[in-house]
Amino acid sequence: MTNYVVDGSGKKKAVIIDVEEFRKLLEYIEGIEDALDLKRAIEEGHEFVELRDFMDRMRREGKL
């Protein structure tokens, strides 16, 4: 069931959804944003390294 907030003339102005549904939508949007960020980084030719190698480098540099 979808609930709407309407103005004085009955025009729909907002939607009321369950908090859990809202959280799911936010997670979905964040996943899409992450995928777009990765796609952009690949297209721009950024260098990628394995997580293990990155962690080792951070430890050697005293950042972890």
N, C-alpha and C positions, 0 to 999 in steps of 0.2 A: 504494500500500500504506500502510495506517495502522497505526502502532505505538502500543500502549497500555501504561501502567504500571498494574499491578493490585496490590491488597492481598493479604494472606494468604488471603482467601476467594475470590479471583478477581474481585472487584468492580473495575471500571475506575475509576481515580483521576486519570489524566492522559493526555494525548495527546502523542506525539512526532512533530513534523513537520520537514521539511527547512527549513534556514535561509532559503533563497530563498522558499519558500512563506510562511514567517512574515513576511518583509519585504513580500511582496505583500499579505498580510492587513493589515499595519499601514498601508500606503499606502491601501488600500481604506477602512479605518476613518477615516483622516485626511481622505479625500475626503468621506466622509459627514458628519464633524464640520464641515468647512468649509461644506458645503451647508446644514446645519442652522443654523450661525452666520449665514449670509447670509439665510436664510429668516426667522430671528428678527429680524435687523436691519431687514429690509424691513417686517415686521409691526409693529415698534415705531416705524416712521416715521423712521428715521435718514436723514440727508442723505448722498447719494452724489455724488462729483465724479469727473471724468475724471482718470486717472493723470497726464496731461500737465499739467493745471491744478494738481493737488496738488504735483507736482514743482516747477513754477514758483513756487508760493506758498512752498514750503520754501526754495527758493533765495533768494527775496526776503527771507525772514525770517532768512537766514543759518544755516539748520539743515542745509543740504547744501553 
